[in-house]
Each structure stands twice: as C-alpha cells, then as structure tokens.
Amino acid sequence: HGVIEHDVSLSRNDSELGDNHTFDQTIWGSVMETYGDTTETTFALVSKARYDRVVACKNAHEAAKKDFQYGIKEFILSYGESALLLGLLGDPKDGKIPLEYLKVLFQEERLPYKEGWR
C-alpha cells in the first residue's frame, strides 16, 4: 500500500477502512451518481467523480479516526488513472467514453470488447 496502490479508489474501500481488494457496490454506486442520466463521460464529470470520492474518503477517515494519506503523489496517481481510462477506452482529446464501458471495466473487471471497444 502506498507505492502504486493508494486510497481513494473509485470502486474499493481504503485499506485503513476495510477490504481494499473487493469491489464495493456502495462506493461504486456513489461514484456512478455523479454521472446521473448521461450515457458518456466528460472531463468535468470524471474530475467531479474523483473529487467527490476524495472528499468522501477524507470524511470517512476522519469519522473513523484513521490516517488519511492523500498527498501530491496520490493526487497524480488517482487523476492519472482517470486520464488513462479516458485515453484507453475513448478519445483522450474530448474526454468521452460510453458510460457502459466504464461500468463493464469496474463492475465486471473486464475490457468492454463485447460492447464495441476496440
């Protein structure tokens, strides 16, 4: 923990707060709320989803009186992951990927090939 893997996952709990290996539907559900009724991502929505998760994690750590480790390194890693997803699953210039691709990647832990990603 703390080298490549870090807190503020979009789909898993933080290591200080519980199981940080297993997909967490509650956490993922709160991330998906950011997207509302949209069918594709945007830079603004991806950034908001990440920021909202940072705030939620910080608050959860404070409530549990646990150490919250989120500095510049974690910021770069977590936002870099989001940028990587946009670049791999869609067009990195416009920040758009079908939301279905994102759901498949996180919920089913596979690439959305059957859904049309190439």
N, C-alpha and C positions, 0 to 999 in steps of 0.2 A: 504494500500500500504506500502511495506517495511518490512512486517513481514514475510509472506511466499511468497506472490505475489511480483514480482520485475520487474524492467525494463529488457530489452534485451530479450524479448520473441522472439521465432522463428516464431511466426505467428500473433502477435498482436503489436500494436503501444505502445510506452511508455506512461505512464499516463501524463507526462508533455507535450507530443506532440499531444495528441488527444485521440481518442477512444481506450482504452486499453482492451476492453471486446470483441470486434467483430473481427472475423477472417479477416485478411488483406491479400488479394491475392498478392499485390505488395511485401509486406515483405516476404511472404512465397515463392514467385517466386524467389526472390533474394537468399533465403536460398537454394532452390532447384537447382539453378545454380551451386552451389558447387559440386553437385553430377554428373553433366554432363550426360553422357550416361550410367552410371553404373546402375546396377539393384539391388545392395545391398549396405548397408553401410559398412564402415570400421571405426576403431578408428580414423584414421587420417582424414577422411572426416567429421566425426561427430564433431571432435575438430575444424577443419577448419571452418565448417559452424557456429559453436558457436562463434569462434574468429572473423570471418568476421562480424557477427551480432553485437558483442560488438563494433567493430570499427565503423560500420555504425551508431549505436545509439549514440556513443560519438560524432561523427561528426555532426549528426542531432541536438543534444542538443546544441553544440557549435554554429551552424549556427542560431538556434532559440534563442540563449542567455538564455537557460534554464539550470537548475541544473541537472547534470548527476550524479546519485547515483549508483555507481558500485564499491564496495569495496570487501574485502575478503569474507564477508557473501554472497553477491550476486554472487560472483565467485563460491563459494562452492555450493550454491543452483542451479545455472544455469548449471554448469557442472555435478552436481549430478543428475539433471533431465535427462540429456543426457545419463548418465550411467544407470539410472533406465530404460529408454526406451530400451536400448540395452539388459539389463537383463530380462525385461519382454517380449519383443517381439522376442527375439532371444537368441543366445548363448553369455553370458557375457564374455566368455573366448576368443572368436575370434572377438567380436565386430561387427558381421554381422547380419543384418536383411534384409529381402526383402524391397527394397525401397517402394514398393507398400503398405506395412504395415504402413510405416511412413506417406505416403500420406493419407491413409484412416483415420488414427488416427487424423491428423491435419485438413485435408480438410473436412472430413465428421463427425468428432468428435464422432467416434465410434471405438470399438475394431475391428481389421481385421479378425473376425471369419469366415466370408463368403469366405475370401481369403486364408484360411488354417491355421491361427494361432490357436494354442491350448495351 
